[in-house]
Structure formats: C-alpha cells, structure tokens
C-alpha cells in the first residue's frame, strides 16, 4: 500500500526531513514554466530546464490515480504530474517500477520500458531499454523483480538521465 505523503521515503529508504520546504499548490503552467506556491506562502516560477525538472518529476510520470497516491499536486503540461518535492517524484517513480504491487515486477527491462515509454507516445523504447540496460550493467532481458537495490538505483538513475533532467531557474513572483 502506498505511503501517505507525510511518510514518503527517498529512493533506497532515506527519510524525508519533516518541516522541509515543499510546494503545496499549482498556480499556473505552460510549455516553458510552472508557477507553484511553497509551504512558505510564496509563489515561485520554475523556468527553463526540462519538464522533469520543472515538475519535480524525474520520471515524467503522467498524472492519474497512481501519482495522486504518491502526493502529486496535480497535472502540468502534457498531463505530466507535478510533485511537491523532487524526493516525492523520485519515490513515485521507484514505487511504480519496483513497489510491492508494481505491474512492472515480472517484466524484463525491454518490456517494462516499452510499457513505461511506448512508441505510441513518440518514444523509442528499444533505444531507451538499451540505454538503461547498458547503464545498469545488465541485459535488456533482465526481470525487474530480480534486480537488487544497487541495480535498481542504477536503473532509476539511467531512466532519469534518458528522460532528461536539466535544471532551470527559480524566480520568486
């Protein structure tokens, strides 16, 4: 069962520090920026960088029930989830792929990537799976449920790299 947002863990079990800064509300978004209200009451515009960075969503997860269960504030550009913190977005990605009830658990890397980033959405799943497997140090035929913690983290890191994660600027508005 997914953990409520107050009990979220970073990848590999590191606790999120209570009382730390997070975003609490989506004010606006477009293809170039997202404006969010922080828990300090101030509005911040995240400009430039990649969509994954602007949305604190390193896996570019689409918005829906799953993302909401892991604390997504709502949908942003292209129906991608916007999370309150980078850690929340990272944890949602980890649980989607490796959680106890993950539909990806018994899939190979090639099968998982084809489902995660289908060609129907303009992706190149074979290229993506090859990149991920190479960076993880395993075959594209490796079953996700057979990966140990170190390989899981390497896979998540490779996917973040492939999805593109480049920082932009944060402007108080």
Secondary structure as UniProt FT lines:
FT   HELIX           5..7
FT   HELIX           11..13
FT   TURN            18..19
FT   STRAND          23..29
FT   STRAND          33..38
FT   TURN            39..40
FT   STRAND          43..47
FT   HELIX           51..54
FT   TURN            55..56
FT   TURN            58..59
FT   HELIX           65..69
FT   TURN            70..71
FT   STRAND          74..75
FT   HELIX           77..79
FT   STRAND          80..82
FT   HELIX           86..98
FT   TURN            100..101
FT   TURN            103..106
FT   HELIX           109..116
FT   HELIX           119..121
FT   HELIX           125..136
FT   TURN            140..141
FT   HELIX           144..146
FT   HELIX           149..163
FT   STRAND          169..172
//
